[in-house]
């Protein structure tokens, strides 16, 4: 069925349009949401469901396309939406919101003015982190206080107006301590209080006495169950571990709505992944939902009927083929369970169920026609300088390319990835890197080969093809790849490579522009996939610091069962130039 002609799908597309139009006009008036996400994969999934089931239901069910598009925060008909509660902050004019729901406006007099929303984008967001004194994180045993201080620094990479102050509960023992007064002052002005690993009974009592009334958002992780979580001014439940609700039915209080459920589940799942990116992501999700929009989380915000019209008008056959393809349908169902802004969850779904039909759908809806009108940019922070010398000589462009080519020619690969920092893209097992010069003059290519343990438990190999162009400064490069129908552009930096090519550190910043996703990461590589020896530790830590990365942020790639990787490069490709002799590699 993958070869269906455009005109043969026209009757079905017309039927789909009629179903959609009838459903919309029967159930809801037009609605505009300032912070609501439309995932085209979810929309397509609902079209499939609508064409095969009764359309007589009086209200949209959770995860339906209309629910995602307009009424996600309420899970009810748009005409039932009310904006009744005012959340106050010491830093901005009062913004009328439903206290339990993300920022939303629906229709008429209740719409939040564009000028007020514009002011939201400029105002400072204050976060206070309070951690248990001497508490240890699961991130390679790093102290929680160090982890949260690093999180405060990384928040600044997203937005300079995000201010986070970190304290430990050891100072609460002395009420006369100036630091206690400083903490009280910071909490009184805070938009978010993040409590981590606080279990001391005196500290818990102090928090309950001093922090309950003024802070609209309080999130507690690995802390006493006596502490209460709040989102948007309303209390949400706490599980037995002293953390936010995490897939435990019935924990949330009855007055929580589906928007709160969605935020809580996204935050809890991210926290349970236990890495630095997702700790920061937890805060960004809450800021985005309850305080003000976060630019890096603008992924998949709907343009309403304009989005739907673009999809149906331009991509009819691709829609139909995806619905008829089993893997494409599984991808839709998997993506349906992810938050639209959760890159880890979304990319795992795509890598598990990638297929020509899914690629064609994404290529048409997102890449060719940009139906969501998104425009993500490559992050410019942190700035990571490249290495300037190699073996005592100034690094030039040819030598930099040779460092990428690495061991290829001596081995069947350039490098193997030892560890990575990005939880979405660096965590796959058995990662091989192939860098080579192409047949065309000046062409350079990169092919990563890696395994994916699919969500169905199958171990499969995946491979991508990147075009590589030299950057302005030697040691920097511009990469581009078509990944499942969406173009990603990345800026790579060779941070350091050992003289004997025993290890290397490569940093990247990237964006899938039309998918609205930006990201950063780094990979530690070696010829055999083993960690550099102890004598290299100081140099490695120094290289990581240039990237703004702590060693405890890296997690080791599983290189144990890497049988029969699909390696090899195109015939006629070339490897090293004369600047790095193969015989010098040890």
C-alpha positions as CSV (number, residue, x, y, z in Angstrom):
1,X,0.0,0.0,0.0
2,X,3.0,2.3,0.2
3,X,2.7,3.2,-3.4
4,X,-0.8,4.7,-3.2
5,X,-1.2,7.5,-5.7
6,X,-2.2,11.0,-4.5
7,X,-5.5,11.1,-6.3
8,X,-6.6,7.6,-5.1
9,X,-6.6,8.9,-1.5
10,X,-8.7,11.9,-2.2
11,X,-12.1,10.3,-1.3
12,X,-10.7,9.1,2.0
13,X,-9.2,12.5,2.8
14,X,-12.6,14.1,2.1
15,X,-14.3,11.7,4.5
16,X,-11.6,12.6,7.1
17,X,-12.3,16.3,6.7
18,X,-16.0,15.8,7.0
19,X,-15.6,13.7,10.2
20,X,-13.3,16.4,11.7
21,X,-15.5,19.3,10.7
22,X,-18.6,17.5,12.1
23,X,-16.9,16.7,15.4
24,X,-15.5,20.1,15.9
25,X,-18.7,22.0,15.1
26,X,-20.7,19.6,17.3
27,X,-18.6,19.7,20.4
28,X,-16.8,23.1,20.7
29,X,-16.4,26.6,19.7
30,X,-13.1,27.9,18.5
31,X,-10.4,28.1,21.2
32,X,-7.0,29.7,21.4
33,X,-4.4,28.3,23.8
34,X,-1.2,30.2,24.4
35,X,0.7,27.2,25.8
36,X,-1.0,24.1,24.3
37,X,0.8,21.6,22.2
38,X,-0.4,19.9,19.1
39,X,1.6,16.9,18.0
40,X,0.9,16.0,14.4
41,X,1.5,12.3,15.2
42,X,-1.2,12.5,17.8
43,X,-3.5,14.2,15.4
44,X,-3.0,11.5,12.9
45,X,-3.6,8.8,15.5
46,X,-6.9,10.4,16.3
47,X,-7.9,10.6,12.6
48,X,-7.3,6.8,12.5
49,X,-9.4,6.3,15.6
50,X,-12.2,8.6,14.4
51,X,-12.5,6.8,11.0
52,X,-13.0,3.4,12.7
53,X,-15.2,4.2,15.7
54,X,-18.4,6.0,16.5
55,X,-18.3,9.8,16.5
56,X,-21.3,10.1,18.8
57,X,-19.4,10.7,22.0
58,X,-20.5,13.8,23.7
59,X,-17.0,15.0,24.7
60,X,-13.5,14.3,23.4
61,X,-11.6,11.6,25.3
62,X,-8.1,12.2,26.6
63,X,-5.3,12.3,24.0
64,X,-7.8,13.1,21.1
65,X,-6.6,15.5,18.5
66,X,-9.1,18.2,19.6
67,X,-8.2,17.6,23.3
68,X,-4.5,18.1,22.5
69,X,-5.2,21.0,20.2
70,X,-7.5,23.2,22.3
71,X,-8.6,21.7,25.6
72,X,-5.6,19.8,27.0
73,X,-5.4,21.7,30.3
74,X,-9.1,21.0,31.0
75,X,-10.0,17.7,29.4
76,X,-13.5,19.1,28.8
77,X,-15.3,21.0,26.2
78,X,-13.9,24.5,25.5
79,X,-17.1,26.2,26.5
80,X,-16.7,24.7,30.0
81,X,-13.3,26.3,30.4
82,X,-13.1,29.0,33.0
83,X,-10.2,31.2,34.1
84,X,-11.2,32.0,37.7
85,X,-8.2,32.1,39.9
86,X,-5.4,34.7,40.1
87,X,-1.9,33.6,40.7
88,X,0.2,36.4,42.1
89,X,3.9,36.9,41.9
90,X,6.0,39.7,43.4
91,X,7.6,40.1,40.0
92,X,4.8,40.7,37.6
93,X,1.2,42.1,37.2
94,X,-1.4,39.6,38.2
95,X,-2.2,37.0,35.6
96,X,-5.6,35.5,35.6
97,X,-5.3,31.7,35.4
98,X,-7.0,28.6,36.6
99,X,-4.8,27.8,39.6
100,X,-4.5,24.2,38.7
101,X,-3.8,24.5,35.0
102,X,-1.1,25.7,32.7
103,X,-1.3,29.1,31.1
104,X,-4.4,29.0,28.8
105,X,-7.0,31.3,27.4
106,X,-10.1,30.4,25.6
107,X,-12.4,32.9,23.9
108,X,-13.8,36.3,24.4
109,X,-13.4,38.3,27.6
110,X,-11.3,35.6,29.2
111,X,-8.4,35.8,26.8
112,X,-5.1,36.9,28.3
113,X,-3.9,40.0,26.5
114,X,-0.9,39.7,24.1
115,X,0.8,42.6,25.9
116,X,0.6,40.8,29.2
117,X,2.0,37.7,27.6
118,X,4.8,39.7,26.1
119,X,5.7,41.0,29.5
120,X,5.8,37.5,30.8
121,X,8.5,36.6,28.4
122,X,10.8,39.3,29.8
123,X,10.3,38.9,33.5
124,X,12.7,37.2,35.9
125,X,11.9,33.7,37.2
126,X,13.2,32.9,40.7
127,X,13.9,29.4,41.8
128,X,15.1,28.3,45.2
129,X,16.7,24.9,45.7
130,X,16.9,23.4,49.2
131,X,18.8,20.2,49.6
132,X,19.6,17.9,52.6
133,X,23.0,18.6,54.1
134,X,25.5,16.0,53.1
135,X,23.0,14.2,50.9
136,X,24.3,12.1,48.0
137,X,22.8,12.0,44.5
138,X,22.6,8.9,42.3
139,X,24.7,10.7,39.7
140,X,28.0,8.8,40.4
141,X,27.8,9.8,44.1
142,X,28.0,13.6,43.5
143,X,26.6,15.6,46.4
144,X,23.1,16.9,45.8
145,X,24.2,20.4,46.6
146,X,26.8,20.3,43.8
147,X,24.3,18.9,41.4
148,X,21.8,21.6,42.2
149,X,24.4,24.4,41.9
150,X,25.4,23.0,38.5
151,X,21.7,23.0,37.6
152,X,21.5,26.7,38.5
153,X,24.3,27.4,36.1
154,X,22.8,25.3,33.3
155,X,19.4,27.1,33.7
156,X,21.2,30.3,32.6
157,X,22.1,28.6,29.3
158,X,18.3,28.5,28.5
159,X,17.5,32.0,29.7
160,X,19.6,34.6,31.5
161,X,16.5,35.7,33.5
162,X,16.2,32.3,35.2
163,X,17.7,32.8,38.7
164,X,18.3,29.8,41.0
165,X,19.7,30.0,44.5
166,X,20.7,26.8,46.3
167,X,20.9,26.2,50.1
168,X,21.3,23.2,52.3
169,X,19.1,22.5,55.3
170,X,22.1,22.5,57.7
171,X,21.8,26.2,58.1
172,X,18.2,25.9,59.5
173,X,19.5,24.9,62.9
174,X,20.3,28.5,63.8
175,X,17.5,31.1,63.5
176,X,20.0,33.9,64.0
177,X,22.2,32.9,61.1
178,X,22.2,35.6,58.4
179,X,21.9,32.8,55.8
180,X,18.6,31.7,57.2
181,X,17.2,35.3,56.8
182,X,18.6,35.3,53.3
183,X,16.9,32.0,52.6
184,X,13.6,33.3,54.0
185,X,13.9,36.4,51.8
186,X,14.6,34.3,48.7
187,X,11.7,32.0,49.4
188,X,9.3,34.9,49.9
189,X,10.1,36.0,46.3
190,X,10.4,32.6,44.7
191,X,8.2,31.2,41.9
192,X,9.5,27.7,42.5
193,X,10.8,25.9,45.6
194,X,12.6,22.7,44.7
195,X,13.3,20.5,47.8
196,X,15.7,17.6,47.3
197,X,16.7,14.9,49.9
198,X,15.4,16.8,52.9
199,X,14.3,14.3,55.6
200,X,15.5,15.9,58.8
201,X,12.5,16.4,61.1
202,X,13.5,19.9,62.2
203,X,14.1,20.9,58.6
204,X,10.7,19.6,57.6
205,X,9.0,21.4,60.4
206,X,10.8,24.7,59.4
207,X,9.7,24.3,55.8
208,X,6.1,23.6,56.7
209,X,6.0,26.7,58.9
210,X,7.8,29.1,56.5
211,X,7.1,28.0,52.9
212,X,3.5,26.9,52.5
213,X,1.7,30.1,51.8
214,X,3.8,32.3,49.6
215,X,5.3,29.9,47.0
216,X,2.9,28.9,44.2
217,X,5.1,25.9,43.1
218,X,6.8,23.5,45.4
219,X,8.2,20.2,44.2
220,X,9.8,17.7,46.5
221,X,12.0,14.8,45.5
222,X,13.4,12.0,47.7
223,X,12.2,14.0,50.7
224,X,9.9,13.5,53.7
225,X,6.3,12.6,52.7
226,X,5.2,15.2,55.2
227,X,6.2,17.9,52.7
228,X,3.5,19.0,50.3
229,X,3.9,19.6,46.6
230,X,2.1,22.5,44.9
231,X,1.7,23.4,41.3
232,X,0.0,26.6,40.2
233,X,-1.0,27.3,43.8
234,X,-2.8,24.0,44.3
235,X,-1.6,21.0,46.4
236,X,-0.8,17.8,44.5
237,X,-0.2,14.4,46.0
238,X,3.1,12.9,47.3
239,X,4.1,9.3,47.0
240,X,5.6,7.1,49.7
241,X,9.1,8.1,48.7
242,X,8.4,11.8,49.2
243,X,8.4,12.6,45.5
244,X,5.8,13.8,43.0
245,X,3.2,11.3,41.7
246,X,4.8,8.7,39.5
247,X,2.5,6.3,37.7
248,X,0.7,5.4,41.0
249,X,-3.0,5.5,40.5
250,X,-4.9,7.4,43.1
251,X,-2.1,9.4,44.6
252,X,-3.2,12.7,43.1
253,X,-5.9,14.5,45.0
254,X,-9.3,14.5,43.4
255,X,-9.4,18.2,42.7
256,X,-6.4,18.0,40.3
257,X,-7.2,18.3,36.7
258,X,-5.7,16.6,33.7
259,X,-3.3,19.4,33.0
260,X,-1.8,19.0,36.4
261,X,-1.7,15.2,35.9
262,X,0.1,15.7,32.7
263,X,2.7,18.0,34.1
264,X,3.2,15.9,37.2
265,X,3.7,12.7,35.1
266,X,6.2,14.4,32.8
267,X,8.2,15.8,35.7
268,X,8.1,12.6,37.6
269,X,9.2,10.5,34.6
270,X,12.0,12.9,33.8
271,X,13.2,12.9,37.5
272,X,13.3,9.1,37.5
273,X,15.7,9.0,34.6
274,X,18.3,10.5,37.0
275,X,20.5,12.7,34.8
276,X,21.4,16.3,34.8
277,X,19.5,17.3,31.7
278,X,16.3,15.9,33.1
279,X,16.7,17.6,36.4
280,X,16.8,20.9,34.6
281,X,14.0,19.7,32.3
282,X,11.8,19.3,35.4
283,X,12.2,22.9,36.3
284,X,11.6,24.1,32.7
285,X,8.4,22.1,32.4
286,X,7.0,23.8,35.5
287,X,8.2,27.3,34.4
288,X,6.6,26.7,31.0
289,X,3.3,25.5,32.4
290,X,2.7,27.8,35.3
291,X,5.0,30.9,35.1
292,X,5.8,31.9,31.6
293,X,6.6,30.3,28.2
294,X,10.1,28.7,27.8
295,X,11.4,29.2,24.3
296,X,13.2,25.8,24.2
297,X,9.8,24.1,25.0
298,X,7.8,25.7,22.2
299,X,7.7,22.4,20.5
300,X,4.5,21.5,18.7
301,X,2.3,24.5,19.6
302,X,-0.7,24.4,17.4
303,X,-1.8,27.0,14.9
304,X,-5.3,25.6,15.1
305,X,-7.2,24.9,11.9
306,X,-4.2,26.3,9.9
307,X,-2.1,23.3,11.0
308,X,-4.8,20.8,10.2
309,X,-5.5,22.4,6.8
310,X,-1.8,22.3,6.0
311,X,-1.6,18.6,6.8
312,X,-4.6,17.5,4.9
313,X,-4.0,19.8,1.9
314,X,-0.4,18.9,1.3
315,X,0.1,15.4,2.8
316,X,-2.9,13.3,2.1
317,X,-1.2,10.2,0.8
318,X,1.5,10.3,3.5
319,X,-1.2,10.4,6.1
320,X,-3.0,7.5,4.6
321,X,0.2,5.4,4.2
322,X,1.2,6.0,7.8
323,X,-2.2,4.8,9.0
324,X,-1.9,1.7,7.0
325,X,1.7,0.9,8.1
326,X,2.0,-1.2,11.4
327,X,5.3,0.4,12.5
328,X,4.1,3.9,11.8
329,X,0.9,3.3,13.8
330,X,3.0,1.9,16.7
331,X,5.2,5.0,16.5
332,X,2.1,7.2,16.8
333,X,0.8,5.2,19.8
334,X,4.2,5.5,21.4
335,X,4.5,9.2,20.8
336,X,1.0,9.6,22.2
337,X,2.3,8.5,25.6
338,X,5.1,11.1,25.6
339,X,4.9,14.7,26.5
340,X,5.5,16.7,23.3
341,X,8.5,18.5,24.8
342,X,10.1,15.3,26.2
343,X,12.9,14.7,23.7
344,X,14.1,11.5,25.5
345,X,10.7,9.8,25.3
346,X,9.9,11.0,21.7
347,X,13.3,10.0,20.2
348,X,13.1,6.6,21.8
349,X,9.8,6.0,20.1
350,X,11.0,7.2,16.8
351,X,14.2,5.1,17.0
352,X,12.2,2.0,18.0
353,X,9.6,2.2,15.3
354,X,11.2,4.1,12.4
355,X,9.8,3.2,9.0
356,X,9.7,4.7,5.5
357,X,6.0,5.7,6.1
358,X,6.9,7.6,9.3
359,X,9.8,9.3,7.5
360,X,7.6,10.3,4.6
361,X,4.9,11.6,7.0
362,X,7.4,13.7,8.9
363,X,9.2,14.9,5.8
364,X,5.9,16.2,4.3
365,X,4.2,17.6,7.4
366,X,7.2,19.0,9.2
367,X,10.2,19.4,6.8
368,X,8.6,20.3,3.5
369,X,5.6,22.3,4.6
370,X,6.4,23.2,8.2
371,X,2.7,22.9,9.2
372,X,3.5,23.8,12.8
373,X,5.5,26.9,11.7
374,X,8.3,26.2,14.2
375,X,11.7,27.7,14.1
376,X,14.1,26.2,16.7
377,X,17.7,27.6,16.7
378,X,21.0,25.9,17.6
379,X,21.8,26.9,21.2
380,X,24.6,29.4,21.5
381,X,25.4,28.5,25.1
382,X,27.6,27.2,26.4
383,X,30.3,28.5,24.2
384,X,32.9,25.7,23.8
385,X,36.3,26.6,22.4
386,X,38.1,24.1,20.2
387,X,41.5,22.7,20.9
388,X,44.1,25.0,19.2
389,X,47.1,22.8,19.1
390,X,47.7,19.1,18.4
391,X,51.1,17.5,19.0
392,X,52.6,21.0,19.6
393,X,51.4,22.4,16.2
394,X,48.6,24.8,15.5
395,X,45.5,23.0,14.6
396,X,44.4,23.5,11.0
397,X,41.3,22.3,9.1
398,X,42.9,19.2,7.5
399,X,44.4,18.0,10.8
400,X,41.0,18.6,12.6
401,X,39.3,16.4,9.9
402,X,42.0,13.8,10.4
403,X,41.3,13.7,14.2
404,X,37.7,12.9,13.3
405,X,38.8,10.2,10.9
406,X,40.8,8.8,13.9
407,X,41.4,5.1,13.8
408,X,39.5,4.3,10.6
409,X,41.9,2.4,8.3
410,X,43.7,0.9,11.2
411,X,40.4,-0.3,12.5
412,X,36.9,-0.7,10.9
413,X,35.8,2.5,12.7
414,X,37.0,6.0,13.5
415,X,36.0,6.0,17.2
416,X,33.8,4.2,19.6
417,X,31.7,6.2,22.1
418,X,32.7,5.5,25.7
419,X,30.2,7.9,27.4
420,X,27.8,10.6,26.6
421,X,26.0,13.5,28.2
422,X,22.7,13.9,26.3
423,X,20.0,11.5,27.6
424,X,18.1,11.5,24.3
425,X,20.9,10.9,21.8
426,X,24.0,9.6,23.5
427,X,22.5,6.7,25.5
428,X,22.3,4.1,22.8
429,X,24.5,1.0,23.2
430,X,27.4,0.0,20.8
431,X,28.0,3.4,19.2
432,X,30.5,3.4,16.3
433,X,31.6,6.6,14.5
434,X,32.7,6.6,10.9
435,X,34.3,9.8,9.6
436,X,35.7,9.9,6.0
437,X,36.4,12.1,3.0
438,X,34.0,11.7,0.1
439,X,34.6,11.3,-3.6
440,X,33.8,14.9,-4.3
441,X,36.4,17.5,-3.7
442,X,36.2,18.9,-0.2
443,X,33.3,16.6,0.9
444,X,33.4,15.1,4.3
445,X,30.9,12.7,5.9
446,X,30.0,11.2,9.3
447,X,28.0,8.0,9.8
448,X,27.1,7.0,13.4
449,X,26.2,3.3,13.7
450,X,24.4,2.3,16.9
451,X,22.1,-0.2,18.5
452,X,18.6,0.5,19.7
453,X,16.8,-1.7,22.2
454,X,13.3,-1.1,21.0
455,X,10.3,-0.7,23.3
456,X,9.3,-4.2,22.2
457,X,12.6,-5.6,23.5
458,X,14.3,-6.2,20.1
459,X,17.9,-5.2,19.5
460,X,18.3,-3.5,16.1
461,X,21.1,-1.6,14.4
462,X,20.5,2.0,13.2
463,X,22.6,4.2,11.0
464,X,22.6,7.9,10.0
465,X,24.4,9.9,7.4
466,X,25.6,13.4,8.1
467,X,27.1,16.0,5.7
468,X,30.0,17.8,7.4
469,X,31.3,21.2,6.5
470,X,34.3,23.0,8.0
471,X,33.5,25.8,10.5
472,X,35.2,29.2,10.4
473,X,37.7,28.2,13.1
474,X,39.7,24.9,12.8
475,X,38.3,22.3,15.0
476,X,34.7,23.4,14.5
477,X,32.2,21.9,12.0
478,X,28.7,22.2,10.8
479,X,26.8,18.9,10.5
480,X,23.4,18.3,8.9
481,X,21.3,15.1,8.7
482,X,17.9,13.9,7.6
483,X,16.7,11.9,10.6
484,X,13.3,10.2,10.0
485,X,12.1,12.9,7.7
486,X,13.4,15.9,9.7
487,X,16.6,17.8,9.1
488,X,18.8,18.5,12.1
489,X,21.7,20.9,12.0
490,X,24.5,20.7,14.5
491,X,27.6,22.6,15.4
492,X,30.4,20.3,16.5
493,X,33.6,21.2,18.3
494,X,36.7,19.1,18.8
495,X,37.4,20.0,22.4
496,X,40.5,17.8,22.9
497,X,42.2,14.7,21.5
498,X,45.1,12.9,23.1
499,X,48.4,13.0,21.2
500,X,48.3,9.2,20.7
501,X,44.6,9.3,19.8
502,X,43.9,7.3,23.0
503,X,40.7,9.3,23.6
504,X,38.8,12.4,22.4
505,X,36.0,14.7,23.5
506,X,33.6,16.1,21.0
507,X,30.9,18.7,21.9
508,X,27.8,19.4,19.8
509,X,24.8,21.8,19.8
510,X,22.0,21.2,17.5
511,X,18.4,21.9,16.4
512,X,15.7,20.2,14.5
513,X,14.2,23.5,13.3
514,X,10.8,22.4,12.0
515,X,10.3,20.1,15.0
516,X,10.9,22.9,17.4
517,X,13.7,21.1,19.3
518,X,17.1,22.3,20.4
519,X,19.7,20.3,22.2
520,X,23.3,20.0,23.3
521,X,25.6,17.1,24.2
522,X,29.1,15.7,24.2
523,X,30.6,12.3,23.5
524,X,33.8,10.9,25.0
525,X,35.4,8.5,22.5
526,X,38.3,6.0,22.3
527,X,39.5,3.4,19.8
528,X,38.2,0.5,21.9
529,X,35.2,2.0,23.8
530,X,37.1,1.9,27.1
531,X,37.4,4.8,29.5
532,X,40.7,6.7,29.4
533,X,43.2,5.6,32.1
534,X,43.7,7.4,35.3
535,X,46.7,9.4,34.2
536,X,44.5,11.2,31.7
537,X,41.9,12.2,34.3
538,X,43.0,15.8,34.9
539,X,43.2,16.5,31.2
540,X,39.8,14.9,30.6
541,X,38.2,16.9,33.5
542,X,39.6,20.1,32.1
543,X,38.2,19.3,28.7
544,X,34.8,18.6,30.2
545,X,34.9,21.9,32.1
546,X,35.3,23.8,28.8
547,X,31.9,22.2,27.8
548,X,30.3,23.1,31.2
549,X,30.0,19.4,31.9
550,X,30.9,17.6,35.1
551,X,32.3,14.1,34.9
552,X,29.4,12.8,36.9
553,X,27.0,13.9,34.2
554,X,28.4,11.3,31.8
555,X,27.0,7.8,31.7
556,X,28.8,4.9,30.2
557,X,27.7,3.4,26.9
558,X,27.1,-0.3,27.0
559,X,29.7,-1.7,24.6
560,X,29.4,-5.4,25.7
561,X,27.3,-7.1,23.0
562,X,28.2,-5.4,19.8
563,X,28.2,-8.3,17.4
564,X,28.2,-7.7,13.6
565,X,27.9,-4.0,13.4
566,X,26.9,-2.8,9.9
567,X,30.1,-0.8,9.3
568,X,31.9,0.0,6.0
569,X,32.2,3.2,4.0
570,X,31.4,4.0,0.3
571,X,33.8,2.8,-2.2
572,X,36.2,5.5,-3.4
573,X,36.1,7.4,-0.1
574,X,39.5,8.5,1.4
575,X,40.7,8.8,5.0
576,X,43.6,10.7,6.4
577,X,45.5,13.5,4.7
578,X,49.3,13.7,5.1
579,X,48.9,15.8,8.3
580,X,48.4,12.8,10.6
581,X,50.3,9.7,9.7
582,X,48.6,6.4,10.4
583,X,51.8,4.9,11.7
584,X,51.9,7.5,14.5
585,X,48.7,6.1,16.0
586,X,49.4,4.0,19.0
